[in-house]
Amino acid sequence: MKKLIKYVFILSISIAFSQKNVTLSQALNIASKQSMLSGRLAKGKVFKSTHPNNTATKQKLGVSLIQFEKNLSLLKDAKISNDVLFKVSTIEMLWDGYKKTILDQDKSSIEKAIDFNNVIATHTKDIFNSILVISETKKEYPYNTKLSDFPSAYIASNDLKYLSQKLSLYYNAYYSKVKEYDAEVFGSIIAEIDEKVVNTIKLKESTGKEIETKTKDLLDKWVLLKSKIKTVSDANFLVTNTSPKPEYIFNQSDLLLKEADLLTRLYKANSAIN
């Protein structure tokens, strides 16, 4: 609880000083976090319902709820077009319903939260892509470098943050039998992550040793995680007693998120490379 209070205090102070000064680059970063947070909320909701004795999940859910709302407030005051601001307003209207679903204690709300997350994620990604178009037109980050693969690698690393949460969400939902297994949906998540990992590591030979090392770390973590879930997915989640527990996938997906987030930060720091 103390950590949560401290986090909220720091977040509130940060917003108080920056709310009227959100640049295009910052708005892009905030929009990318919203996609990840929408998935993290659904992931936490399902995990809390299937693992009621895990007290840490409740705290993480509270932090994600606060952060999503604060990010919405920041985006409303960002230097972006009216068209994008209208899309932000749409998310704001949807948010009330999604938040209530996340906080709902009824078991019937679990699958609703998963489906609602898909709606929220679609809209948050649309905002991110819309800001990207503005950034490309103005030649701002991530389009301010002569490295041709830089924008696609940056976008891929951002997408991985959301996809890591989506993977854990659906793994737990299928493993715990709160949602009927859909091989096509789960397979598409894995295929998307494969694609994004490939795009993310494109820069490893052109941006220095640190990024080269971190892209290898990301690839290694994904290869290991993918191998762990292959057996249970090949068996259509019918046999789970020898498969990784949802808490393992929960934690590993967060490690994958951290690696992708670190790469995004490194890309930002190296965005002026020519």
Steps between C-alpha positions, in 0.01 A plus 500: 500500500785741585656437158165574332457828691857602417446418132176700484666800668797501259271452202273786608792740550644407161170567327446829683824633352468352151131491410505818290831419335444161338695495175422289195775254589372470858142454376621214280666334797190544717273358229721194468476442876120508485493196273726314741299610804170389347646151464661507844165589659321205339794274580489610866121467514508138382799411718338654809184296435686172445759562776301675777773446761759695302483839674763666278269484199242725666763768560629475142145535371453816706821653364402419139154652546651823634762516228249446219282783629793737546625421149157585362522836676844563349388410148207743523750783547758381248605696191313278254233558238129535576434174315726313739356684801156379392633144505633562850149614602362173363740304719396714794135399448590132463725515804215536750349171387834320483600618847170378648550163332855470635379579854190276478530204740249281316648204310288586198709814458821306423427416137336840456826664610696299243266605219486860624878512502504421128280803437711732716822368346372560148423864582824564690705356214305718258601809702863384501495448123333838444772677699759305302359645176538852641854419614595372156358811333695726735812281487497459876584195708523220390540644149791730586778262405653382174482136608231354274410219743479728803124583492390140442729374778369766739137417416566128536659543843195699611261237365688233691413669828129457431536154346695370800201581722255356249694173492481461878134603506390234252733232638343534845147522359545175306706324768247583773206417273332838544492527121471226239829441322527656156807370316470767230498788749788362706698409189457852362638649824810283476541580130468873571767483769727307263459773240557784746812336645645466149427868426634611836839334458561649152704783650741279691786550252460873443443664839783387726590222740243584769201459266659192345523343845147595600348372177670167566356501853153563358535224242631251757214573741241458227650175366498353851146617578370377165651155559332483841151563365531289185413169668178620658388690191573199278278297735225764471530574876339163577804381697639761737644306795848495342477848349624833638267649759325829413706681765819400317365637171374808689851576627679407178270720294595791727868425440433504127320833545798643691742393227280660232463815710874524553558468126245776437694724741829412334351581159392836639849568631650406163239667279745759370733237355564560130 
